[in-house]
């Protein structure tokens, strides 16, 4: 009796709990089953006293060990939309580690190649967000914080940027010369100022400005200006570049 063939010539996607999914082609009887340890990471950049202190890199591991074939799988591989490609001999390993040091919404093509030279592929999205922390203490002439909203793959811009900024006006020793300070925030991009805030910070007090800006693109500058008062101030910026699917 002739056995019917289901889904001939088609690729079937089976999404499994906790993994990126499987691809099965009944003509070649090869399954691509890949699990990633995570699909969203956050990198962090830290500035202390206005100088770059550290910048992290996050690693995502792709596990191809669930992939099978009635012949034999020769190669596992990844191709990223920022121009990188990685492959391993399937007889020597089943895991590929991918490093990210820049924010973005990355499309990753995963594939295996069997001994008959059949190639099975699947695409998944990896999201890399970024948090920037900036501190500057005891300054009467604040520096600007610059950050680039351009994704590492030149793809979709961040969905939004969050700025949480606190400026403190500490009381001087023995309270002899403490004064209020008039401070202005300005967030600038290539088209000029896109956000701003101005406040009077009383002696010994602090003010926090929280704001959100949608779809930022290109380079941005956070500029601080002291209009009145010569007290030295403390500044802490936290910038978060976020992506939503």
C-alpha positions as a Markdown table, in Angstrom:
| # | Residue | x | y | z |
|---|---|---|---|---|
| 1 | Unk | 0.0 | 0.0 | 0.0 |
| 2 | Unk | 1.3 | 3.4 | -0.9 |
| 3 | Unk | 1.8 | 5.6 | 2.2 |
| 4 | Unk | 0.4 | 9.2 | 1.8 |
| 5 | Unk | 2.9 | 12.0 | 2.2 |
| 6 | Unk | 1.7 | 14.9 | 4.3 |
| 7 | Unk | 2.9 | 18.5 | 3.7 |
| 8 | Unk | 5.2 | 17.4 | 0.9 |
| 9 | Unk | 7.8 | 20.0 | 0.0 |
| 10 | Unk | 6.8 | 22.3 | 2.9 |
| 11 | Unk | 8.6 | 23.3 | 6.1 |
| 12 | Unk | 6.6 | 22.9 | 9.2 |
| 13 | Unk | 7.3 | 25.0 | 12.3 |
| 14 | Unk | 6.8 | 23.5 | 15.7 |
| 15 | Unk | 7.1 | 26.0 | 18.5 |
| 16 | Unk | 8.0 | 24.3 | 21.7 |
| 17 | Unk | 7.7 | 25.7 | 25.2 |
| 18 | Unk | 11.0 | 27.4 | 26.3 |
| 19 | Unk | 12.7 | 27.1 | 23.0 |
| 20 | Unk | 13.0 | 28.9 | 19.7 |
| 21 | Unk | 11.3 | 26.0 | 17.9 |
| 22 | Unk | 11.8 | 23.2 | 15.4 |
| 23 | Unk | 11.8 | 23.0 | 11.7 |
| 24 | Unk | 11.0 | 19.6 | 10.0 |
| 25 | Unk | 11.1 | 18.8 | 6.3 |
| 26 | Unk | 9.4 | 15.4 | 5.6 |
| 27 | Unk | 11.1 | 15.1 | 2.2 |
| 28 | Unk | 14.6 | 15.1 | 3.7 |
| 29 | Unk | 13.5 | 14.0 | 7.2 |
| 30 | Unk | 15.7 | 16.5 | 9.0 |
| 31 | Unk | 14.7 | 18.4 | 12.1 |
| 32 | Unk | 16.2 | 21.8 | 13.2 |
| 33 | Unk | 15.5 | 22.2 | 16.9 |
| 34 | Unk | 17.2 | 25.2 | 18.6 |
| 35 | Unk | 17.0 | 26.4 | 22.1 |
| 36 | Unk | 18.4 | 29.8 | 23.3 |
| 37 | Unk | 19.1 | 30.4 | 27.0 |
| 38 | Unk | 17.3 | 33.8 | 26.6 |
| 39 | Unk | 15.8 | 36.0 | 23.8 |
| 40 | Unk | 16.3 | 39.4 | 25.6 |
| 41 | Unk | 19.3 | 40.8 | 27.3 |
| 42 | Unk | 20.4 | 44.2 | 28.6 |
| 43 | Unk | 23.9 | 45.6 | 28.2 |
| 44 | Unk | 25.2 | 48.3 | 30.6 |
| 45 | Unk | 27.5 | 51.3 | 30.2 |
| 46 | Unk | 28.8 | 53.1 | 33.2 |
| 47 | Unk | 30.4 | 56.6 | 33.4 |
| 48 | Unk | 32.0 | 57.8 | 36.7 |
| 49 | Unk | 32.8 | 61.5 | 37.0 |
| 50 | Unk | 32.0 | 61.8 | 33.3 |
| 51 | Unk | 34.5 | 59.2 | 32.2 |
| 52 | Unk | 33.7 | 55.8 | 30.8 |
| 53 | Unk | 34.2 | 53.2 | 33.5 |
| 54 | Unk | 32.9 | 50.0 | 32.0 |
| 55 | Unk | 30.8 | 48.6 | 29.1 |
| 56 | Unk | 29.3 | 45.1 | 29.3 |
| 57 | Unk | 28.9 | 42.5 | 26.6 |
| 58 | Unk | 26.1 | 39.9 | 26.9 |
| 59 | Unk | 26.3 | 36.4 | 25.5 |
| 60 | Unk | 23.4 | 34.3 | 24.2 |
| 61 | Unk | 23.9 | 30.5 | 23.7 |
| 62 | Unk | 22.1 | 28.6 | 20.9 |
| 63 | Unk | 21.8 | 24.9 | 21.6 |
| 64 | Unk | 21.2 | 22.7 | 18.5 |
| 65 | Unk | 21.3 | 19.4 | 20.3 |
| 66 | Unk | 17.7 | 18.7 | 19.7 |
| 67 | Unk | 18.2 | 18.6 | 15.9 |
| 68 | Unk | 18.0 | 15.2 | 14.2 |
| 69 | Unk | 18.3 | 13.6 | 10.7 |
| 70 | Unk | 17.8 | 10.2 | 9.2 |
| 71 | Unk | 21.1 | 10.7 | 7.5 |
| 72 | Unk | 23.6 | 12.8 | 9.5 |
| 73 | Unk | 23.9 | 16.5 | 10.3 |
| 74 | Unk | 27.2 | 17.9 | 9.2 |
| 75 | Unk | 27.0 | 21.6 | 10.2 |
| 76 | Unk | 25.1 | 23.9 | 12.6 |
| 77 | Unk | 25.2 | 27.7 | 11.9 |
| 78 | Unk | 24.0 | 31.2 | 12.6 |
| 79 | Unk | 23.8 | 34.3 | 10.4 |
| 80 | Unk | 23.0 | 37.6 | 12.0 |
| 81 | Unk | 21.6 | 40.7 | 10.3 |
| 82 | Unk | 24.6 | 42.8 | 11.4 |
| 83 | Unk | 26.8 | 40.9 | 9.1 |
| 84 | Unk | 28.2 | 38.1 | 11.3 |
| 85 | Unk | 28.1 | 34.3 | 10.6 |
| 86 | Unk | 29.2 | 31.4 | 12.7 |
| 87 | Unk | 29.2 | 27.6 | 12.0 |
| 88 | Unk | 30.5 | 24.5 | 13.8 |
| 89 | Unk | 31.0 | 20.9 | 12.8 |
| 90 | Unk | 28.1 | 19.0 | 14.2 |
| 91 | Unk | 30.3 | 16.1 | 15.2 |
| 92 | Unk | 32.4 | 18.4 | 17.4 |
| 93 | Unk | 29.7 | 20.5 | 19.2 |
| 94 | Unk | 26.0 | 21.6 | 19.3 |
| 95 | Unk | 26.2 | 25.0 | 20.9 |
| 96 | Unk | 27.1 | 28.4 | 19.3 |
| 97 | Unk | 27.6 | 31.5 | 21.6 |
| 98 | Unk | 26.7 | 34.9 | 20.2 |
| 99 | Unk | 28.1 | 38.1 | 21.8 |
| 100 | Unk | 26.3 | 41.5 | 21.8 |
| 101 | Unk | 27.8 | 44.8 | 22.8 |
| 102 | Unk | 25.3 | 47.2 | 21.1 |
| 103 | Unk | 21.6 | 47.5 | 21.5 |
| 104 | Unk | 19.2 | 46.5 | 18.7 |
| 105 | Unk | 16.5 | 44.1 | 17.6 |
| 106 | Unk | 18.5 | 41.4 | 15.8 |
| 107 | Unk | 17.2 | 38.9 | 13.3 |
| 108 | Unk | 19.1 | 35.6 | 13.6 |
| 109 | Unk | 18.9 | 32.9 | 10.9 |
| 110 | Unk | 19.7 | 29.4 | 12.3 |
| 111 | Unk | 20.4 | 26.5 | 10.1 |
| 112 | Unk | 21.7 | 22.9 | 9.8 |
| 113 | Unk | 23.2 | 21.1 | 6.8 |
| 114 | Unk | 23.0 | 17.3 | 6.5 |
| 115 | Unk | 25.2 | 14.8 | 4.7 |
| 116 | Unk | 23.0 | 15.1 | 1.6 |
| 117 | Unk | 23.6 | 18.8 | 1.5 |
| 118 | Unk | 20.0 | 19.7 | 2.5 |
| 119 | Unk | 19.8 | 23.0 | 4.4 |
| 120 | Unk | 17.0 | 23.6 | 7.0 |
| 121 | Unk | 16.6 | 27.1 | 8.3 |
| 122 | Unk | 14.6 | 29.1 | 10.9 |
| 123 | Unk | 14.7 | 32.8 | 11.9 |
| 124 | Unk | 14.3 | 34.3 | 15.3 |
| 125 | Unk | 14.5 | 37.7 | 17.0 |
| 126 | Unk | 16.9 | 38.6 | 19.7 |
| 127 | Unk | 16.4 | 41.9 | 21.6 |
| 128 | Unk | 19.3 | 43.7 | 23.1 |
| 129 | Unk | 18.5 | 46.7 | 25.3 |
| 130 | Unk | 20.9 | 49.2 | 26.9 |
| 131 | Unk | 21.2 | 51.0 | 30.2 |
| 132 | Unk | 23.6 | 53.9 | 30.6 |
| 133 | Unk | 24.5 | 55.1 | 34.1 |
| 134 | Unk | 26.3 | 58.5 | 34.5 |
| 135 | Unk | 27.5 | 60.1 | 37.7 |
| 136 | Unk | 29.3 | 63.4 | 38.2 |
| 137 | Unk | 29.9 | 64.8 | 41.7 |
| 138 | Unk | 30.9 | 68.2 | 43.0 |
| 139 | Unk | 30.8 | 70.0 | 39.6 |
| 140 | Unk | 30.1 | 73.6 | 38.8 |
| 141 | Unk | 30.5 | 73.0 | 35.1 |
| 142 | Unk | 28.6 | 69.8 | 34.2 |
| 143 | Unk | 29.7 | 67.7 | 31.2 |
| 144 | Unk | 27.3 | 66.4 | 28.5 |
| 145 | Unk | 26.3 | 62.8 | 28.2 |
| 146 | Unk | 26.2 | 61.6 | 24.6 |
| 147 | Unk | 24.5 | 58.3 | 23.6 |
| 148 | Unk | 23.8 | 56.8 | 20.2 |
| 149 | Unk | 20.3 | 55.6 | 19.6 |
| 150 | Unk | 21.3 | 53.9 | 16.3 |
| 151 | Unk | 21.0 | 50.0 | 16.6 |
| 152 | Unk | 24.0 | 47.8 | 16.2 |
| 153 | Unk | 22.4 | 46.3 | 13.1 |
| 154 | Unk | 21.2 | 49.6 | 11.6 |
| 155 | Unk | 17.7 | 48.2 | 11.9 |
| 156 | Unk | 14.6 | 49.3 | 13.8 |
| 157 | Unk | 15.2 | 52.2 | 16.1 |
| 158 | Unk | 14.5 | 51.7 | 19.9 |
| 159 | Unk | 10.8 | 51.9 | 20.8 |
| 160 | Unk | 11.6 | 54.6 | 23.3 |
| 161 | Unk | 14.2 | 56.0 | 25.6 |
| 162 | Unk | 13.7 | 56.6 | 29.3 |
| 163 | Unk | 15.7 | 59.3 | 31.2 |
| 164 | Unk | 15.8 | 59.3 | 35.0 |
| 165 | Unk | 18.0 | 62.1 | 36.1 |
| 166 | Unk | 18.6 | 63.3 | 39.6 |
| 167 | Unk | 20.5 | 66.5 | 40.5 |
| 168 | Unk | 21.5 | 67.2 | 44.1 |
| 169 | Unk | 22.5 | 70.5 | 45.7 |
| 170 | Unk | 24.5 | 69.3 | 48.7 |
| 171 | Unk | 24.8 | 71.5 | 51.7 |
| 172 | Unk | 28.4 | 72.9 | 52.2 |
| 173 | Unk | 30.4 | 72.1 | 55.3 |
| 174 | Unk | 29.1 | 74.0 | 58.3 |
| 175 | Unk | 26.3 | 75.5 | 56.1 |
| 176 | Unk | 28.2 | 78.8 | 55.6 |
| 177 | Unk | 27.6 | 79.4 | 51.9 |
| 178 | Unk | 24.7 | 77.2 | 50.8 |
| 179 | Unk | 22.5 | 78.6 | 48.1 |
| 180 | Unk | 19.7 | 77.5 | 45.8 |
| 181 | Unk | 20.7 | 76.5 | 42.3 |
| 182 | Unk | 18.7 | 77.1 | 39.1 |
| 183 | Unk | 19.4 | 74.0 | 36.8 |
| 184 | Unk | 18.2 | 73.2 | 33.3 |
| 185 | Unk | 18.2 | 69.9 | 31.5 |
| 186 | Unk | 18.2 | 69.8 | 27.7 |
| 187 | Unk | 18.1 | 66.6 | 25.6 |
| 188 | Unk | 19.3 | 67.4 | 22.0 |
| 189 | Unk | 19.3 | 65.4 | 18.8 |
| 190 | Unk | 20.3 | 66.2 | 15.2 |
| 191 | Unk | 17.2 | 68.4 | 14.9 |
| 192 | Unk | 17.8 | 70.4 | 18.0 |
| 193 | Unk | 16.2 | 70.1 | 21.5 |
| 194 | Unk | 13.7 | 67.3 | 21.8 |
| 195 | Unk | 13.1 | 67.4 | 25.6 |
| 196 | Unk | 13.9 | 69.8 | 28.4 |
| 197 | Unk | 13.2 | 70.7 | 32.0 |
| 198 | Unk | 14.2 | 73.5 | 34.4 |
| 199 | Unk | 14.0 | 73.6 | 38.2 |
| 200 | Unk | 15.2 | 75.4 | 41.3 |
| 201 | Unk | 17.1 | 73.1 | 43.7 |
| 202 | Unk | 17.1 | 74.3 | 47.2 |
| 203 | Unk | 20.2 | 74.1 | 49.3 |
| 204 | Unk | 20.6 | 70.5 | 50.7 |
| 205 | Unk | 17.9 | 69.2 | 48.4 |
| 206 | Unk | 17.7 | 67.2 | 45.1 |
| 207 | Unk | 15.3 | 67.1 | 42.1 |
| 208 | Unk | 14.6 | 64.1 | 39.9 |
| 209 | Unk | 13.4 | 64.6 | 36.3 |
| 210 | Unk | 11.8 | 61.5 | 34.7 |
| 211 | Unk | 10.8 | 61.6 | 31.0 |
| 212 | Unk | 10.3 | 59.4 | 28.0 |
| 213 | Unk | 10.9 | 59.9 | 24.3 |
| 214 | Unk | 9.5 | 57.6 | 21.6 |
| 215 | Unk | 11.5 | 56.3 | 18.6 |
| 216 | Unk | 14.8 | 58.1 | 19.2 |
| 217 | Unk | 17.2 | 58.1 | 16.3 |
| 218 | Unk | 20.9 | 58.9 | 15.9 |
| 219 | Unk | 23.1 | 60.7 | 18.4 |
| 220 | Unk | 21.6 | 62.4 | 21.5 |
| 221 | Unk | 23.2 | 64.7 | 24.1 |
| 222 | Unk | 22.0 | 65.4 | 27.6 |
| 223 | Unk | 23.2 | 68.9 | 28.4 |
| 224 | Unk | 23.1 | 70.4 | 31.9 |
| 225 | Unk | 23.2 | 74.2 | 32.5 |
| 226 | Unk | 23.5 | 76.0 | 35.8 |
| 227 | Unk | 21.8 | 79.4 | 35.4 |
| 228 | Unk | 21.9 | 80.8 | 38.9 |
| 229 | Unk | 23.9 | 79.9 | 41.9 |
| 230 | Unk | 27.5 | 78.7 | 42.0 |
| 231 | Unk | 27.2 | 75.7 | 44.3 |
| 232 | Unk | 28.7 | 72.5 | 43.1 |
| 233 | Unk | 26.1 | 69.9 | 42.2 |
| 234 | Unk | 25.9 | 66.1 | 42.0 |
| 235 | Unk | 24.4 | 64.5 | 38.9 |
| 236 | Unk | 23.1 | 61.0 | 38.2 |
| 237 | Unk | 21.6 | 60.1 | 34.8 |
| 238 | Unk | 20.1 | 56.7 | 34.0 |
| 239 | Unk | 19.3 | 56.3 | 30.4 |
| 240 | Unk | 17.4 | 53.2 | 29.2 |
| 241 | Unk | 17.0 | 52.3 | 25.5 |
| 242 | Unk | 14.0 | 49.9 | 25.2 |
| 243 | Unk | 12.5 | 47.8 | 22.5 |
| 244 | Unk | 9.0 | 46.3 | 22.1 |
| 245 | Unk | 8.1 | 43.7 | 19.5 |
